[in-house]
Amino acid sequence: MDEGVRDPIRGVMLVLPLNTHEAGMAAAHPVAVKLDPEIHGRVRELAKAQNRSAHYLMREAITQYVEREEKREAFRQGALSAWTEFQETGLHATAEEVDQWLASWGTEDEKPAPACHK
């Protein structure tokens, strides 16, 4: 397992391989990740404890981060869109209306979503 080349000034630079042989993985592009020696050591120790490669842990961490941040950004864009629509139309439901609707969830008298109004 090639974990990178140590840069004595900036820490460790890890280069992900161009190709991977793992199932379902397309050819990867090399990426340099500079880590300070302390975090690099922690990654190596965790990888060893989990019988994984440091490369695997970093790829997994980056994948999870990107997926989480994409969802967060989609939520943010949806909120901005809803705010713009509210500013243009004035249509809304009050907090009390929404609270009553939510309180009915899971009961025999479950209510439909409140209608938007000005």
Secondary structure, DSSP 8 states (H G I E B T S, - for coil): ----EEETTTEEEEE--S---STT-------EEEE-HHHHHHHHHHHHHTT--HHHHHHHHHHHHHHHHHHHHHHHHHHHHHHHHHHHH--B--HHHHHHHHHHTTSTT-------B-
